[in-house]
Amino acid sequence: MTAGGRRRLVVVGVALVVLIGLAVMVQLLRGDDGPPSGLGEVATYQDLPRDHVESDVDYDQSPPVGGAHDPAWQNCGVYDQQVRDENAVHTLEHGALWITYDPSLSDEEVDSLADKLPEKGLLSPYDGQDAPVVVTVWEAQLALDGPDDPRLEQFIDEYSDGHTSPEPEVTCLGGVEEFEDPAGEA
């Protein structure tokens, strides 16, 4: 290779490095670096089954984030009893957002969650969950420190459009209102 060819190669290489650096800086300044920073702890899952089953399902996550589910979905709304996982998962398949909370939360804290619930959403207590509040959509979930955790609104903004669900255009009305009984049977 001639000296002129090497010089051109070096100039092209330097120009590429500068252009890549500028592109990265522009993205950082615009904030186009992915989901909002508070959503870095969102757990995601992929390729969960969508089978309709008549029996109870042993989910890997609690609350579940998707998988086999009852043929009937849970109506969207605010519940003061724990709903059946299998019905709630069907509602997630329809693009709903599900907020679950530790039953020990105060009425004011539950009311605060209800005020933030999108129209296509479920709110219900959930015995035994690891966090005071958990927000779930099909194949994505975030554990929160409480009703005032700012990540709740970030999650709602990012995920409540149903884009992770297989059937986001299907309603969550016209389903059932099924509850878990204290013995864990529907």
C-alpha positions in Angstrom: 0.0 0.0 0.0 1.3 3.4 -0.9 1.8 6.2 1.6 -1.1 8.1 0.1 -3.4 5.1 0.5 -2.4 4.7 4.1 -3.1 8.3 4.8 -6.6 8.0 3.2 -7.3 4.9 5.3 -6.2 6.8 8.5 -8.3 9.8 7.6 -11.4 7.6 6.9 -10.9 5.7 10.2 -10.6 9.0 12.2 -13.7 10.4 10.5 -15.7 7.3 11.4 -14.6 7.4 15.0 -15.6 11.1 15.2 -19.0 10.5 13.6 -19.8 7.6 15.9 -18.8 9.7 18.9 -21.0 12.6 17.7 -24.0 10.2 17.2 -23.6 8.8 20.7 -23.4 12.3 22.2 -26.5 13.4 20.4 -28.5 10.3 21.6 -27.3 11.0 25.2 -28.3 14.6 25.0 -31.7 13.8 23.5 -32.3 11.1 26.1 -32.7 8.3 23.5 -30.9 5.7 25.5 -33.8 3.3 25.9 -36.6 3.1 28.5 -36.7 5.7 31.3 -33.8 5.2 33.7 -36.1 4.1 36.6 -37.2 1.1 34.5 -33.8 -0.7 34.5 -35.1 -3.2 37.0 -38.0 -4.4 34.9 -37.9 -8.2 34.6 -38.8 -9.4 31.2 -39.8 -12.8 29.9 -40.2 -14.2 26.4 -42.2 -16.7 24.5 -44.6 -17.6 27.3 -47.3 -20.1 26.2 -50.8 -18.8 25.5 -52.8 -22.0 26.0 -56.3 -22.0 27.4 -56.6 -24.5 30.3 -59.4 -25.4 32.6 -57.2 -26.2 35.6 -55.1 -24.2 38.0 -51.6 -23.2 36.7 -48.4 -23.3 38.7 -46.7 -20.1 37.5 -43.0 -19.4 37.8 -43.5 -15.8 38.8 -45.7 -14.5 41.6 -47.8 -12.6 40.5 -47.6 -14.3 37.1 -46.5 -12.4 34.0 -48.1 -14.6 31.3 -48.4 -18.2 30.3 -51.3 -20.7 30.1 -54.5 -19.3 31.5 -58.2 -19.7 31.9 -60.4 -19.3 28.8 -62.3 -16.5 30.6 -60.5 -13.2 31.4 -60.9 -11.1 34.5 -62.8 -7.9 34.0 -60.7 -4.8 34.3 -61.3 -2.8 37.4 -60.4 -2.3 41.1 -60.8 -5.3 43.4 -60.6 -5.6 47.2 -60.1 -9.4 47.0 -57.3 -11.4 45.3 -58.3 -12.4 41.8 -57.6 -15.8 40.2 -54.2 -15.8 38.6 -55.5 -17.8 35.6 -58.2 -15.2 34.8 -55.8 -12.2 35.4 -53.2 -13.7 33.1 -55.8 -13.9 30.3 -56.5 -10.2 30.9 -52.8 -9.5 30.6 -52.9 -11.3 27.2 -55.5 -8.7 26.2 -53.0 -5.9 26.9 -54.1 -4.9 30.4 -51.8 -3.7 33.1 -52.1 -5.3 36.5 -51.1 -3.6 39.8 -51.0 -5.9 42.8 -50.4 -4.8 46.3 -49.6 -6.2 49.7 -53.0 -6.6 51.6 -51.5 -4.7 54.5 -51.4 -1.4 52.6 -53.7 1.3 54.1 -56.9 2.3 52.4 -55.3 5.7 51.4 -52.4 3.8 49.7 -54.8 1.6 47.8 -56.8 4.6 46.8 -53.6 6.2 45.5 -53.0 3.1 43.3 -56.6 3.1 42.0 -56.1 6.8 41.0 -53.1 5.8 38.8 -54.7 2.7 37.3 -55.2 3.1 33.5 -58.6 2.3 32.0 -57.4 -1.1 30.8 -56.1 -2.2 34.1 -56.6 -4.4 37.1 -55.9 -3.6 40.7 -56.0 -6.2 43.4 -54.4 -7.4 46.6 -51.9 -10.3 46.3 -50.9 -12.4 49.3 -47.3 -13.3 49.7 -45.7 -11.1 47.0 -42.2 -9.9 47.8 -42.8 -6.2 47.4 -45.4 -3.8 48.7 -46.6 -3.1 45.1 -45.9 -5.0 41.8 -46.9 -3.8 38.4 -47.2 -6.3 35.6 -48.0 -6.5 31.9 -47.7 -9.6 29.6 -44.0 -10.7 29.9 -42.8 -7.7 31.9 -42.9 -6.9 35.7 -41.5 -4.4 38.2 -41.5 -4.7 42.0 -42.0 -1.3 43.6 -41.3 0.1 47.1 -44.8 1.4 47.5 -47.7 3.3 45.9 -45.6 6.5 45.7 -42.6 4.9 43.9 -42.0 7.2 40.9 -41.3 4.1 38.8 -45.0 3.2 38.8 -45.9 6.1 36.6 -42.9 5.5 34.4 -43.9 1.8 34.0 -47.5 2.9 33.2 -46.3 5.4 30.6 -44.0 2.8 29.0 -46.1 -0.3 29.0 -49.8 0.5 29.4 -50.4 0.6 25.6 -50.3 -3.2 25.6 -47.4 -3.5 23.1 -45.9 -6.5 24.9 -49.2 -8.5 24.8 -50.3 -10.9 22.1 -53.8 -9.4 21.8 -53.6 -5.7 22.8 -56.7 -4.8 20.7 -59.0 -7.2 22.6 -61.2 -5.7 25.4 -60.9 -6.6 29.1 -64.6 -6.1 29.6 -67.2 -8.9 29.3 -65.1 -11.4 31.2 -65.6 -12.7 34.8 -65.0 -11.5 38.3 -63.4 -14.6 39.8 -61.6 -14.6 43.2 -59.2 -16.8 45.1 -60.8 -18.3 48.2 -58.7 -18.4 51.4 -57.9 -22.0 50.8 -56.3 -21.1 47.4 -59.1 -22.6 45.3 -61.2 -20.7 42.9 
